[in-house]
Amino acid sequence: MKVVLLAGGYGTRISEESHLKPKPMIEIDGKPILWHIMKYYSSFGYNDFIICCGYKGYVIKEFFANYFLYNSDITFDFSTGKNEMTVHNNFAEAWKVTLVDTGLNTMTGGRIKRIKEYIGNQTFMLTYGDGVCDVNIDNLVDFHKKSGKLATLTAVQPDGRFGVIETNKDNLITAFTEKSKEDTGWINAGYFVLEPQIFDYLEDDTTIFERAPLEKLAKEGQLNAYRHDGFWQCMDTLRDKNYLEDIIKKGEAPWKKW
């Protein structure tokens, strides 16, 4: 089954780094977050990726074009005048990576529509290129197949970022409490499983996948929510990046199963 990664947005909320590279190429633990997501899928045996490129897509293409060199010990010998290269070890992932230019300002639904020819008539997975998770991919796929529906998204309850104050009738603060997951609603975390009929719900480059297509699927009773109670974290801001870096350094990164 192929895995589609949306990696074409501008990433304006983390502009400290995204002015130089696409957000999915921002590094945590010395590797792009996109790589972390791919490694996670790969740990379940899914190694065929389609990456929807857009903003500064050449950075992603250059990363994979040079991936073999980045991960091998190499001797360059200029002494003979032949510019010889010797590879001493050749480590690379067992990945097939198709990089597709889906347009600079294309919306999420439009990007998905543009990779239709690479999917064919088969079930595929889809997620965003900026969020790590420890959802069990095998269980997710099994849940989707058993449902017989056209689409399944992974739903999570994010931690409450802000504390809550309690007041009495005189507006005096009586307590400060932490906001728990149970106080927040379920949100779309990506990690979709989709049937090829999904392309019939996508109009053009202006289609926002999370709006009309998902709303129509929900109205038709064709959209599942796979509830995930474990770890999920998107990297929208520098604060999020620093948090992910911190838990990796502590050896507490739930998605690192390799």
C-alpha positions as CSV (number, residue, x, y, z in Angstrom):
1,M,0.0,0.0,0.0
2,K,1.3,3.4,-0.9
3,V,1.7,6.3,1.6
4,V,1.1,9.8,0.4
5,L,2.7,12.7,2.3
6,L,1.5,16.3,2.0
7,A,4.6,18.4,2.0
8,G,3.8,21.5,0.0
9,G,2.6,24.2,2.4
10,Y,4.4,27.4,3.4
11,G,4.7,26.7,7.1
12,T,4.2,30.3,8.0
13,R,3.8,29.7,11.7
14,I,7.3,28.4,12.0
15,S,8.9,31.0,9.7
16,E,12.0,31.1,11.8
17,E,13.1,28.0,9.7
18,S,10.5,27.7,6.9
19,H,11.8,30.7,5.1
20,L,14.8,28.5,4.2
21,K,13.1,25.1,3.7
22,P,9.7,23.5,3.6
23,K,8.3,22.7,7.0
24,P,8.5,18.9,6.6
25,M,12.3,19.4,6.1
26,I,12.8,21.1,9.4
27,E,15.0,18.8,11.4
28,I,14.4,17.2,14.8
29,D,17.3,15.0,16.1
30,G,19.3,15.9,13.0
31,K,16.7,14.5,10.5
32,P,13.8,16.1,8.8
33,I,10.4,15.5,10.5
34,L,9.3,14.1,7.1
35,W,12.0,11.4,7.5
36,H,10.8,10.5,10.9
37,I,7.2,10.0,9.6
38,M,8.5,7.8,6.8
39,K,10.6,5.8,9.2
40,Y,7.5,5.2,11.3
41,Y,5.5,3.9,8.3
42,S,8.5,1.8,7.3
43,S,8.6,0.2,10.7
44,F,5.3,-1.4,9.8
45,G,6.5,-2.5,6.4
46,Y,5.2,0.4,4.2
47,N,8.0,1.6,2.0
48,D,6.4,3.1,-1.1
49,F,6.0,6.8,-0.7
50,I,4.5,9.6,-2.8
51,I,5.5,13.1,-1.6
52,C,3.3,16.1,-2.7
53,C,5.8,18.9,-3.1
54,G,5.1,22.6,-3.4
55,Y,6.9,25.4,-1.6
56,K,10.7,25.0,-2.0
57,G,10.1,21.4,-3.2
58,Y,13.6,21.3,-4.7
59,V,14.9,21.0,-1.1
60,I,13.1,17.7,-0.6
61,K,14.2,16.5,-4.0
62,E,17.8,17.3,-3.3
63,F,17.6,15.5,0.1
64,F,16.5,12.3,-1.6
65,A,18.8,12.7,-4.6
66,N,21.8,12.8,-2.2
67,Y,20.4,10.4,0.4
68,F,22.7,7.6,-0.6
69,L,25.8,9.9,-0.3
70,Y,24.6,11.3,3.0
71,N,24.4,7.9,4.6
72,S,27.5,6.2,3.2
73,D,31.3,6.3,3.9
74,I,32.9,7.5,0.7
75,T,36.5,8.2,-0.6
76,F,36.9,10.8,-3.3
77,D,40.3,10.3,-5.0
78,F,41.5,13.2,-7.1
79,S,45.2,12.1,-7.2
80,T,44.9,10.1,-10.3
81,G,43.2,12.8,-12.3
82,K,40.1,10.6,-12.8
83,N,38.0,11.9,-9.9
84,E,37.3,8.4,-8.6
85,M,34.7,7.7,-5.9
86,T,34.8,4.6,-3.7
87,V,31.8,3.7,-1.6
88,H,32.9,1.8,1.5
89,N,29.5,1.0,2.8
90,N,26.1,1.6,1.2
91,F,23.3,2.2,3.6
92,A,20.0,3.4,2.4
93,E,16.4,2.8,3.4
94,A,14.4,0.2,1.4
95,W,12.2,3.0,0.1
96,K,10.6,3.9,-3.2
97,V,10.1,7.6,-3.2
98,T,8.1,9.5,-5.8
99,L,8.3,13.3,-5.6
100,V,5.5,15.2,-7.4
101,D,5.4,18.9,-7.9
102,T,1.8,19.6,-7.0
103,G,2.0,23.4,-7.3
104,L,3.0,26.3,-5.2
105,N,-0.4,27.5,-4.0
106,T,-2.4,24.3,-4.4
107,M,-4.7,23.4,-1.6
108,T,-4.6,20.0,0.2
109,G,-7.4,18.4,-1.9
110,G,-5.8,19.7,-5.1
111,R,-2.4,18.2,-4.2
112,I,-4.1,14.8,-3.6
113,K,-5.9,15.1,-6.9
114,R,-2.6,15.7,-8.7
115,I,-1.1,12.4,-7.6
116,K,-4.1,10.3,-8.8
117,E,-2.1,8.7,-11.7
118,Y,0.5,7.5,-9.2
119,I,-2.1,5.8,-7.0
120,G,-4.1,3.9,-9.6
121,N,-7.1,1.9,-8.4
122,Q,-5.9,0.9,-5.0
123,T,-6.4,1.8,-1.3
124,F,-3.7,4.2,0.0
125,M,-2.7,6.0,3.1
126,L,-2.2,9.7,3.5
127,T,-0.9,12.0,6.2
128,Y,0.6,15.5,6.8
129,G,4.3,16.0,6.6
130,D,4.6,17.7,10.0
131,G,3.1,15.4,12.6
132,V,4.5,12.4,14.4
133,C,2.3,9.8,16.1
134,D,2.5,6.3,17.6
135,V,-0.8,5.0,16.1
136,N,-0.6,1.3,15.3
137,I,-0.7,1.4,11.5
138,D,-1.6,-2.2,11.1
139,N,-4.7,-1.8,13.4
140,L,-5.6,1.4,11.6
141,V,-5.6,-0.3,8.2
142,D,-7.5,-3.3,9.6
143,F,-10.1,-1.0,11.1
144,H,-10.6,0.7,7.8
145,K,-10.9,-2.5,5.7
146,K,-13.4,-4.0,8.1
147,S,-15.6,-0.8,8.0
148,G,-16.1,-1.0,4.2
149,K,-16.1,2.8,4.1
150,L,-14.3,5.1,1.7
151,A,-12.2,7.0,4.2
152,T,-10.8,6.7,7.7
153,L,-9.0,9.4,9.6
154,T,-7.1,9.1,12.9
155,A,-8.8,11.2,15.6
156,V,-6.9,12.4,18.7
157,Q,-7.6,14.5,21.7
158,P,-4.7,17.0,22.1
159,D,-3.5,18.0,25.5
160,G,-4.9,21.3,26.8
161,R,-2.2,23.9,26.3
162,F,-3.6,26.4,28.8
163,G,-4.7,26.1,32.4
164,V,-8.2,26.9,33.5
165,I,-9.3,29.3,36.2
166,E,-12.3,28.8,38.3
167,T,-14.2,31.7,39.8
168,N,-17.1,32.3,42.1
169,K,-20.2,34.4,41.6
170,D,-18.3,37.5,42.8
171,N,-15.6,36.9,40.0
172,L,-13.0,36.0,42.5
173,I,-10.6,33.3,41.4
174,T,-10.9,30.2,43.5
175,A,-8.6,27.8,41.8
176,F,-6.2,27.1,39.0
177,T,-6.5,23.7,37.3
178,E,-4.8,22.0,34.4
179,K,-6.9,21.4,31.3
180,S,-7.1,17.7,30.6
181,K,-7.5,15.8,27.3
182,E,-11.1,15.0,28.3
183,D,-11.9,18.7,28.3
184,T,-11.0,19.0,24.6
185,G,-12.7,17.6,21.5
186,W,-11.4,15.0,19.0
187,I,-9.5,16.5,16.1
188,N,-8.2,15.3,12.7
189,A,-4.6,14.1,13.2
190,G,-4.1,12.9,9.6
191,Y,-2.9,9.3,9.2
192,F,-5.8,8.5,6.8
193,V,-6.6,5.3,4.9
194,L,-8.5,6.1,1.7
195,E,-10.1,4.3,-1.1
196,P,-9.4,5.4,-4.7
197,Q,-13.0,6.7,-5.0
198,I,-11.8,9.6,-2.9
199,F,-10.6,11.3,-6.1
200,D,-14.2,11.7,-7.2
201,Y,-14.7,14.1,-4.3
202,L,-11.8,16.4,-5.3
203,E,-12.5,19.2,-7.8
204,D,-9.4,21.2,-8.6
205,D,-6.4,23.0,-7.1
206,T,-8.6,25.1,-4.9
207,T,-10.2,22.1,-3.1
208,I,-9.4,22.0,0.6
209,F,-9.5,18.3,1.5
210,E,-10.6,19.0,5.1
211,R,-13.6,21.1,4.0
212,A,-16.1,20.0,1.3
213,P,-14.7,16.5,0.5
214,L,-14.5,15.3,4.2
215,E,-17.8,17.1,5.0
216,K,-19.5,15.3,2.0
217,L,-18.0,11.9,3.0
218,A,-19.3,12.5,6.6
219,K,-22.8,13.4,5.4
220,E,-22.9,10.2,3.2
221,G,-21.8,8.1,6.1
222,Q,-18.5,7.2,4.4
223,L,-16.0,8.7,6.9
224,N,-14.6,6.8,9.9
225,A,-12.8,8.1,12.9
226,Y,-10.1,5.8,14.3
227,R,-9.7,7.0,17.9
228,H,-6.1,7.1,19.0
229,D,-5.5,7.6,22.7
230,G,-1.7,7.6,22.4
231,F,0.9,10.1,21.4
232,W,0.4,12.7,18.6
233,Q,2.2,16.0,18.0
234,C,2.2,18.3,15.1
235,M,5.1,20.8,14.5
236,D,3.3,24.1,13.8
237,T,5.6,26.4,15.8
238,L,9.2,26.6,17.1
239,R,7.8,25.7,20.5
240,D,6.5,22.4,19.1
241,K,9.9,21.7,17.4
242,N,11.7,22.3,20.7
243,Y,9.3,20.0,22.5
244,L,9.9,17.2,20.0
245,E,13.7,17.8,20.3
246,D,13.5,17.6,24.1
247,I,11.6,14.3,24.3
248,I,14.0,12.7,21.7
249,K,17.0,13.8,23.9
250,K,15.3,12.2,26.9
251,G,14.8,9.0,25.0
252,E,11.0,9.4,25.3
253,A,10.0,9.7,21.6
254,P,7.0,7.2,21.2
255,W,7.2,7.2,17.4
256,K,10.9,6.0,17.3
257,K,10.2,2.3,16.8
258,W,13.4,1.7,14.7
